[in-house]
Amino acid sequence: GSGDQIITSGPYFDIGITGTDHPSHPGELRVATEDAAVYSNCDVRDRWLITEVRRKDGKFRIDTNGLYAGGPAAHEEDTKLGTDPVVGARTQWTWNFANEDWDLDTEDMFEGDIGEILVFGRDLPHAERHRIRACLLSKWFGHAVSDFSESSRSVILAGASGYEDQASKCFYAFSE
């Protein structure tokens, strides 16, 4: 759409996709705090992605499909963050003095599909991030995954093909 769409929001950060009306980063992934934002370096609209957003020492890094996509340098920007952690929009509660009640404002709703969001309370080592990405590629995109646990010795993989009345043909792959 033309406006921003929030993937997940809360009191500490927003993760979303900028709209086509964004002056310098249309259709890019945006990670923002109250006073700064980091953008991906590519248009992410209408594409299935595996995206990692990491924060360390107050700086964000964005990786898309295992490749660097943005950060840690941030643009100074003011962002009105949500008051509650929410997936698919930004919500803000404000006290309405006239009605003596809370008003809920929901904005920048996400229009699309989110397959899965994983949140970790610690910085993951590269090898662990790679294993998680491989499992997600297998789960969502049908990729074959190997952990190379047998790579220190020869491995024989065989597959038979042919009709019942023909001799089977075997294919072998060796790993030294």
C-alpha positions, -999 to 999 in steps of 0.1 A, spaced: 0 0 0 9 36 -1 12 39 37 35 22 62 26 -12 75 37 -25 109 48 -61 113 53 -58 150 53 -29 174 57 -22 211 70 3 236 106 -1 226 107 -5 188 87 -9 156 94 -33 127 75 -25 95 75 -19 58 75 16 45 48 26 20 52 36 -16 48 72 -5 80 71 16 103 98 2 137 79 3 130 43 13 98 31 -4 89 -5 3 119 -12 26 120 -29 59 122 -3 87 133 -9 123 127 21 145 131 32 181 117 64 195 144 86 180 161 66 152 154 42 123 174 17 102 162 7 67 169 -24 46 187 -17 13 160 -33 -9 123 -34 -16 107 -62 4 71 -58 -8 53 -88 -23 81 -112 -14 85 -141 11 116 -134 32 135 -147 62 146 -116 79 167 -113 110 167 -81 131 193 -79 158 200 -52 184 233 -51 202 247 -21 221 218 0 210 224 -6 173 203 -26 149 213 -48 120 190 -62 94 198 -94 74 174 -107 47 177 -143 35 211 -145 53 226 -114 37 233 -80 51 205 -56 44 208 -26 67 223 -10 98 240 -3 121 240 34 111 206 49 119 187 79 106 176 103 133 138 102 132 110 105 156 87 76 158 55 73 179 59 38 193 30 16 204 20 12 240 16 -26 239 35 -53 221 13 -62 190 18 -81 158 3 -67 126 -3 -30 137 7 -3 161 -17 4 190 -17 33 214 -39 37 245 -47 72 256 -68 84 285 -100 102 274 -107 127 302 -141 136 288 -154 100 289 -131 89 318 -121 59 298 -92 46 277 -93 51 239 -75 26 216 -60 38 184 -48 12 160 -28 23 129 -5 11 101 -21 -23 99 -1 -50 81 -17 -62 49 -1 -96 41 9 -129 56 34 -135 84 46 -171 86 64 -170 119 81 -146 143 108 -158 166 120 -136 195 151 -143 215 163 -125 246 200 -128 238 223 -123 209 226 -156 190 260 -168 177 263 -170 139 262 -208 138 229 -209 158 214 -182 135 224 -203 105 208 -234 119 175 -215 127 175 -200 92 181 -235 76 152 -249 96 129 -220 85 140 -225 49 131 -262 52 98 -256 69 85 -227 48 102 -231 14 109 -269 12 147 -266 12 168 -297 20 189 -291 51 221 -308 62 239 -301 94 271 -317 80 274 -339 111 287 -367 89 311 -345 69 343 -358 86 339 -392 70 327 -407 37 289 -408 33 271 -429 7 237 -417 -4 219 -441 -28 187 -438 -46 172 -465 -69 153 -457 -101 138 -477 -129 108 -499 -136 103 -533 -119 114 -552 -150 146 -531 -155 178 -532 -136 178 -505 -110 203 -477 -114 220 -464 -83 233 -429 -78 260 -422 -52 273 -391 -36 306 -392 -17 318 -367 9 355 -369 18 
